[in-house]
């Protein structure tokens, strides 16, 4: 079964997340819980992870974090990926769940067109300002490469939108490919093509 892992890069803004949830399991991160209940949610930064747990969200939804608070329903991230960031962990959990192929959407790993912080939740609690410099993405690249290598029998498809950076290290992976945003839209509008 195909799965969609939603990063929080701005390239995913044209998507209707409610529609995605009807198409395939959705694995998401951090602030996504404010508006949607994905199949799986991951948050590793302590402030937002604490807020998510204290909100009661994990009692009814599958939520992973590094150090779950007692009796609130959160699950520990897989030990192998304990030090990873939320997006790569979401990819790893989708792979461990046996999903195939796995679409990475909003994993922009680069700045906005204006050269600034690229995140749909910019200017909200726990996130940097829109005018902030971009986040360093080298760790995310290395972590995703590890997940992809750990699951050679699964296909990882990184969807390229308007603000998606081309990552040279991804281009040499046998089980990782690129897909343009229009082609992804066509696939989700005809889910049998996923």
C-alpha positions as CSV (number, residue, x, y, z in Angstrom):
1,X,0.0,0.0,0.0
2,X,1.3,3.5,-0.9
3,X,1.8,6.1,1.8
4,X,2.3,9.8,1.8
5,X,4.8,11.4,4.2
6,X,4.1,15.1,4.6
7,X,7.0,17.4,5.3
8,X,6.2,21.0,6.1
9,X,7.9,22.7,3.2
10,X,5.8,25.3,1.3
11,X,5.8,23.2,-1.9
12,X,2.9,21.2,-0.3
13,X,0.7,24.3,0.1
14,X,-1.5,23.6,-3.0
15,X,-2.5,20.2,-1.6
16,X,-5.8,19.5,0.1
17,X,-4.7,17.4,3.1
18,X,-8.3,16.2,3.6
19,X,-8.2,14.7,0.1
20,X,-4.8,13.1,0.8
21,X,-6.3,11.4,3.9
22,X,-8.9,9.7,1.6
23,X,-6.3,8.5,-0.9
24,X,-3.6,6.8,1.3
25,X,-2.2,6.7,4.8
26,X,-0.6,10.0,5.7
27,X,2.4,10.3,8.0
28,X,3.0,13.9,9.2
29,X,5.0,16.0,11.5
30,X,4.6,18.6,14.3
31,X,2.2,21.4,13.5
32,X,0.1,19.2,11.2
33,X,-1.9,18.1,14.2
34,X,-3.4,21.6,14.6
35,X,-5.6,21.1,11.6
36,X,-5.6,17.4,10.7
37,X,-5.3,13.9,12.2
38,X,-2.8,12.0,10.0
39,X,-2.5,8.3,10.2
40,X,0.8,8.8,12.1
41,X,2.2,12.0,13.6
42,X,5.8,12.5,14.7
43,X,7.3,15.4,16.8
44,X,10.8,15.3,18.2
45,X,11.3,18.9,19.4
46,X,10.3,18.8,23.1
47,X,8.1,22.0,23.3
48,X,5.7,21.0,20.5
49,X,5.9,17.3,21.5
50,X,4.9,18.3,25.0
51,X,2.0,20.4,23.7
52,X,0.7,17.6,21.5
53,X,0.8,15.1,24.4
54,X,-0.9,17.5,26.9
55,X,-3.6,18.3,24.3
56,X,-4.8,14.7,24.5
57,X,-4.1,14.0,20.8
58,X,-2.1,10.8,21.4
59,X,-5.0,9.2,23.3
60,X,-6.9,8.8,20.1
61,X,-4.2,9.1,17.4
62,X,-0.9,7.3,16.6
63,X,1.8,9.7,17.8
64,X,5.6,9.2,18.2
65,X,8.1,11.2,20.1
66,X,11.6,10.6,21.6
67,X,10.5,10.6,25.3
68,X,6.8,10.0,25.7
69,X,5.3,11.5,28.8
70,X,3.8,8.8,31.0
71,X,0.2,7.7,30.5
72,X,-0.7,10.1,27.7
73,X,-0.7,7.6,24.8
74,X,2.4,8.6,22.9
75,X,4.7,6.0,21.5
76,X,8.5,6.0,21.5
77,X,10.3,6.5,18.2
78,X,12.1,3.4,16.9
79,X,15.4,3.1,18.7
80,X,17.4,2.9,15.5
81,X,16.1,6.4,14.6
82,X,16.0,7.9,18.0
83,X,18.3,10.9,17.2
84,X,16.7,11.6,13.8
85,X,14.4,14.6,13.1
86,X,10.6,14.3,12.7
87,X,10.4,14.1,8.9
88,X,13.0,11.3,8.5
89,X,11.4,9.4,11.5
90,X,8.0,9.6,9.8
91,X,9.6,8.1,6.6
92,X,11.2,5.4,8.7
93,X,7.9,4.5,10.4
94,X,6.1,4.4,7.1
95,X,8.8,2.0,5.8
96,X,8.6,-0.1,9.0
97,X,4.8,-0.3,8.5
98,X,5.5,-1.9,5.1
99,X,4.2,1.0,3.0
100,X,5.3,0.9,-0.6
101,X,5.8,3.2,-2.4
102,X,6.4,6.0,0.0
103,X,5.8,9.5,-1.3
104,X,7.8,12.4,0.3
105,X,5.8,15.6,-0.2
106,X,6.9,19.0,1.2
107,X,10.4,17.7,1.9
108,X,11.8,20.9,0.3
109,X,15.2,21.0,2.0
110,X,15.9,24.4,0.7
111,X,14.9,28.0,1.2
112,X,11.8,29.8,-0.2
113,X,12.2,31.6,-3.5
114,X,13.1,34.6,-1.5
115,X,15.9,32.7,0.2
116,X,14.2,32.5,3.6
117,X,12.8,29.9,6.1
118,X,10.7,27.4,4.2
119,X,7.9,26.1,6.3
120,X,4.1,26.2,6.1
121,X,4.0,27.0,9.9
122,X,6.4,29.9,9.8
123,X,5.3,32.7,12.2
124,X,3.4,30.3,14.4
125,X,4.2,29.0,17.9
126,X,7.4,26.9,18.0
127,X,8.4,27.9,14.5
128,X,10.8,30.5,13.1
129,X,9.7,33.7,11.4
130,X,9.1,33.9,7.7
131,X,12.0,36.3,7.4
132,X,14.4,33.9,9.2
133,X,17.3,32.3,7.4
134,X,16.7,28.8,6.1
135,X,17.2,25.8,8.3
136,X,20.3,23.7,7.8
137,X,19.2,20.6,6.0
138,X,22.3,18.4,5.9
139,X,21.2,16.3,8.9
140,X,17.8,15.6,7.2
141,X,19.6,14.6,4.0
142,X,21.8,12.1,5.8
143,X,18.9,10.8,7.8
144,X,16.7,10.2,4.8
145,X,19.6,8.5,3.0
146,X,19.9,6.1,6.0
147,X,16.2,5.3,5.9
148,X,16.2,4.7,2.2
149,X,19.3,2.5,2.5
150,X,17.7,0.6,5.4
151,X,14.7,-0.4,3.2
152,X,16.1,-1.4,-0.2
153,X,12.9,-3.3,-1.1
154,X,10.8,-0.2,-0.9
155,X,10.4,2.8,-3.3
156,X,10.8,6.3,-2.0
157,X,9.4,9.0,-4.4
158,X,10.3,12.6,-3.5
159,X,7.7,15.0,-5.0
160,X,9.3,18.2,-6.4
161,X,7.3,21.3,-6.2
162,X,8.0,25.0,-6.6
163,X,10.4,25.3,-3.6
164,X,11.9,21.8,-3.6
165,X,15.7,21.8,-3.7
166,X,17.4,19.3,-5.9
167,X,19.6,17.1,-3.5
168,X,22.5,15.5,-5.4
169,X,22.9,12.7,-2.9
170,X,19.4,11.5,-3.5
171,X,19.9,11.2,-7.3
172,X,22.2,8.1,-7.0
173,X,19.8,6.0,-4.9
174,X,18.4,3.0,-6.7
175,X,15.1,3.0,-4.7
176,X,14.6,6.7,-4.6
177,X,13.1,8.8,-7.5
178,X,11.8,12.2,-8.3
179,X,8.3,13.1,-9.3
180,X,7.0,16.4,-10.5
181,X,4.2,18.0,-8.5
182,X,1.7,18.0,-11.5
183,X,2.4,14.2,-11.9
184,X,1.7,13.7,-8.2
185,X,-1.5,15.6,-8.4
186,X,-2.6,13.4,-11.3
187,X,-1.8,10.2,-9.3
188,X,-3.7,11.3,-6.2
189,X,-6.7,12.2,-8.3
190,X,-6.6,8.7,-9.7
191,X,-5.5,6.7,-6.6
192,X,-5.2,3.4,-8.5
193,X,-2.1,5.0,-10.0
194,X,-0.3,5.4,-6.7
